[in-house]
Amino acid sequence: MLLEIAAFDPDSALTAARAGADRVELCRDASAGGLTPPLDWVREVTEATDLPVVVMVRAHADGWTFSPTEHAAMREDARRVLDAGAAGIVWGALDRTGRIASDALRALVETAGPSPVIVHRAVDAARDLDEAMDALVACGARRVLTSGGTANALAGADRLAHLIERLAADLAVMPGGGVRASNVTEVVRRTGAREVHSGASLPGSGHVDASEVRRLRAVLDALRA
């Protein structure tokens, strides 16, 4: 059972790595849901841990639509963070009709080359989740972070189970949104997920709580056993 932890600063990323995460998603600005972090952060974290560090590329926090200029800037940011050591790019965008911004995603996948492109929870705001998932597959995305189109992964567990089964051969579906040690067993059992995503943050804070990461790790290890 793979555990990915979202980190909004380098200290949190390294805390997650030491406490038992298998992978770290690095971004900045928890209040905005994540934005592109500084390159110095990417270098600092990737040089300090052997864990894969995927990095969010997001130009602004004002919804999920972006201009052509902003998409071009995000592709350039993707090149920079990959050169700085990122193991993959985390991205998400919709067009003005509520569909996945497919042309931009194809261009980003081409930019990333062999490195995976992971689509984040912007997909949960799409007008049709199944249509969006098919677009991700067609464009070459490798993984998607989703709550099943609902407020959190537990509420979307039945939809997530459907997506995981339907897309097993084409796209890794990773439940996220409100995943904690207290509910991860139910999330995994109801969805059949092989990996989960959690912020594991301290209450009222964007900083990773090492104790919560250790609890998540213990629960997932018990499930695997």
Secondary structure per residue as TSV (DSSP state, phi and psi in degrees):
chain	resnum	aa	ss	phi	psi
A	1	M	-	360.0	116.4
A	2	L	E	-89.1	134.9
A	3	L	E	-114.8	116.8
A	4	E	E	-105.3	134.6
A	5	I	E	-117.8	132.1
A	6	A	E	-82.7	133.3
A	7	A	E	-130.0	134.0
A	8	F	S	-108.5	14.7
A	9	D	S	-165.4	159.5
A	10	P	H	-60.6	-40.3
A	11	D	H	-60.0	-41.4
A	12	S	H	-64.7	-39.4
A	13	A	H	-60.9	-44.2
A	14	L	H	-73.9	-31.9
A	15	T	H	-60.7	-45.7
A	16	A	H	-60.9	-43.1
A	17	A	H	-62.5	-43.1
A	18	R	H	-70.6	-28.2
A	19	A	H	-88.7	-7.8
A	20	G	T	128.5	7.4
A	21	A	-	-67.0	152.1
A	22	D	S	-96.9	-23.3
A	23	R	E	-153.8	149.7
A	24	V	E	-120.7	135.5
A	25	E	E	-102.1	117.8
A	26	L	E	-103.2	129.8
A	27	C	-	-153.0	-173.8
A	28	R	B	-131.9	162.1
A	29	D	-	67.8	78.6
A	30	A	G	-60.1	-35.3
A	31	S	G	-64.5	-24.3
A	32	A	G	-93.9	-2.5
A	33	G	T	82.9	9.3
A	34	G	-	107.9	130.8
A	35	L	B	-136.4	170.2
A	36	T	-	-59.3	125.9
A	37	P	-	-83.0	163.2
A	38	P	-	-63.1	149.0
A	39	L	H	-60.3	-34.6
A	40	D	H	-59.8	-37.1
A	41	W	H	-63.2	-44.5
A	42	V	H	-60.8	-46.3
A	43	R	H	-64.3	-43.7
A	44	E	H	-58.7	-45.8
A	45	V	H	-74.2	-45.4
A	46	T	H	-68.5	-26.7
A	47	E	H	-79.2	-19.4
A	48	A	H	-98.0	-10.4
A	49	T	-	-141.1	149.8
A	50	D	-	-89.1	-6.2
A	51	L	S	-66.7	148.7
A	52	P	-	-64.6	133.7
A	53	V	E	-119.6	110.8
A	54	V	E	-95.1	145.6
A	55	V	E	-123.1	131.8
A	56	M	E	-75.4	138.1
A	57	V	-	-121.1	107.7
A	58	R	-	-147.6	123.7
A	59	A	S	-78.5	-29.7
A	60	H	-	-156.7	167.8
A	61	A	S	-103.8	11.2
A	62	D	S	-93.2	72.3
A	63	G	-	80.8	-163.9
A	64	W	S	-117.3	11.3
A	65	T	-	-106.1	145.4
A	66	F	-	-137.7	150.8
A	67	S	-	-77.2	163.2
A	68	P	H	-55.3	-37.6
A	69	T	H	-64.5	-40.6
A	70	E	H	-68.1	-38.3
A	71	H	H	-62.9	-42.1
A	72	A	H	-62.3	-40.4
A	73	A	H	-65.0	-37.2
A	74	M	H	-68.4	-35.3
A	75	R	H	-64.4	-39.2
A	76	E	H	-66.4	-40.3
A	77	D	H	-61.0	-38.7
A	78	A	H	-61.0	-43.9
A	79	R	H	-59.3	-43.0
A	80	R	H	-66.3	-45.2
A	81	V	H	-71.2	-32.0
A	82	L	H	-66.4	-41.4
A	83	D	H	-63.2	-28.6
A	84	A	T	-83.8	-1.2
A	85	G	T	117.8	0.4
A	86	A	-	-62.9	146.2
A	87	A	S	-93.3	-4.4
A	88	G	E	177.5	168.3
A	89	I	E	-114.0	131.4
A	90	V	E	-104.7	126.4
A	91	W	E	-151.6	158.5
A	92	G	-	-167.6	135.6
A	93	A	-	-159.2	146.6
A	94	L	B	-118.0	156.1
A	95	D	-	-87.2	-177.0
A	96	R	T	-74.8	-6.6
A	97	T	T	-95.3	-1.9
A	98	G	S	89.5	9.0
A	99	R	S	-93.8	161.9
A	100	I	B	-58.4	138.2
A	101	A	-	-76.0	79.8
A	102	S	H	-64.8	-42.0
A	103	D	H	-61.2	-41.6
A	104	A	H	-67.4	-37.5
A	105	L	H	-66.7	-43.6
A	106	R	H	-59.2	-42.6
A	107	A	H	-64.9	-37.7
A	108	L	H	-69.3	-41.0
A	109	V	H	-59.4	-41.9
A	110	E	H	-63.5	-41.3
A	111	T	H	-62.4	-41.0
A	112	A	H	-72.4	-19.8
A	113	G	T	61.7	-126.8
A	114	P	T	-75.9	-12.7
A	115	S	S	-75.8	140.8
A	116	P	-	-73.3	147.1
A	117	V	E	-105.7	125.3
A	118	I	E	-110.9	129.4
A	119	V	E	-95.0	128.7
A	120	H	-	-90.5	-165.3
A	121	R	G	-71.7	4.5
A	122	A	G	-54.3	-30.6
A	123	V	G	-60.1	-28.1
A	124	D	G	-70.4	-13.7
A	125	A	G	-96.0	1.5
A	126	A	S	-66.9	155.4
A	127	R	S	-69.8	-27.4
A	128	D	-	-144.5	114.0
A	129	L	H	-68.4	-41.5
A	130	D	H	-64.3	-42.0
A	131	E	H	-59.9	-42.2
A	132	A	H	-62.8	-42.8
A	133	M	H	-63.1	-41.1
A	134	D	H	-62.1	-36.2
A	135	A	H	-65.8	-40.1
A	136	L	H	-61.0	-43.5
A	137	V	H	-62.3	-47.4
A	138	A	H	-62.3	-31.3
A	139	C	H	-88.5	-9.8
A	140	G	T	97.0	13.3
A	141	A	-	-64.3	151.4
A	142	R	-	-106.0	-24.0
A	143	R	E	-152.4	153.8
A	144	V	E	-135.9	135.7
A	145	L	E	-98.7	121.0
A	146	T	E	-152.2	152.6
A	147	S	-	-102.2	12.6
A	148	G	S	77.6	23.2
A	149	G	S	79.0	13.8
A	150	T	S	-119.2	-174.1
A	151	A	S	-67.5	-31.7
A	152	N	S	-155.4	168.1
A	153	A	T	-65.7	-33.2
A	154	L	T	-68.5	-42.9
A	155	A	T	-64.5	-31.4
A	156	G	T	-96.9	15.9
A	157	A	H	-57.8	-43.1
A	158	D	H	-65.6	-41.7
A	159	R	H	-66.6	-38.9
A	160	L	H	-61.8	-41.8
A	161	A	H	-58.8	-42.4
A	162	H	H	-61.8	-45.6
A	163	L	H	-66.9	-41.9
A	164	I	H	-61.5	-42.5
A	165	E	H	-68.6	-43.7
A	166	R	H	-69.8	-33.8
A	167	L	T	-105.6	10.2
A	168	A	T	-51.6	-38.4
A	169	A	T	-84.0	-11.1
A	170	D	T	-121.4	-27.2
A	171	L	-	-153.6	128.9
A	172	A	E	-76.5	124.0
A	173	V	E	-104.7	117.3
A	174	M	E	-112.5	112.2
A	175	P	E	-63.8	138.5
A	176	G	-	-155.4	160.1
A	177	G	S	110.2	100.0
A	178	G	S	72.0	17.0
A	179	V	-	-78.8	124.1
A	180	R	-	-135.6	168.9
A	181	A	T	-59.2	-30.3
A	182	S	T	-71.8	-20.2
A	183	N	T	-127.9	-0.7
A	184	V	H	-65.8	-30.8
A	185	T	H	-60.7	-47.1
A	186	E	H	-65.6	-40.1
A	187	V	H	-59.4	-48.0
A	188	V	H	-66.6	-45.1
A	189	R	H	-66.5	-35.9
A	190	R	H	-80.5	-25.1
A	191	T	H	-101.4	-26.4
A	192	G	-	77.4	17.3
A	193	A	-	-65.9	148.2
A	194	R	S	-106.8	-4.7
A	195	E	E	-150.6	150.2
A	196	V	E	-137.6	159.3
A	197	H	E	-123.5	135.8
A	198	S	E	-143.7	146.4
A	199	G	-	-77.5	-29.0
A	200	A	-	46.8	39.9
A	201	S	B	-90.6	159.2
A	202	L	-	-67.8	146.6
A	203	P	T	-54.7	129.2
A	204	G	T	70.4	18.2
A	205	S	-	-138.4	155.4
A	206	G	S	-94.4	7.8
A	207	H	S	-93.4	139.9
A	208	V	B	-66.6	136.1
A	209	D	-	-96.7	110.8
A	210	A	H	-57.8	-37.3
A	211	S	H	-63.9	-39.1
A	212	E	H	-67.3	-39.8
A	213	V	H	-61.9	-43.5
A	214	R	H	-63.6	-38.3
A	215	R	H	-65.9	-43.6
A	216	L	H	-59.3	-44.9
A	217	R	H	-60.0	-43.9
A	218	A	H	-64.0	-43.0
A	219	V	H	-64.8	-45.2
A	220	L	H	-66.0	-37.5
A	221	D	H	-64.5	-38.1
A	222	A	H	-65.2	-38.9
A	223	L	H	-64.5	-41.0
A	224	R	H	-65.0	-36.2
A	225	A	-	-68.7	360.0
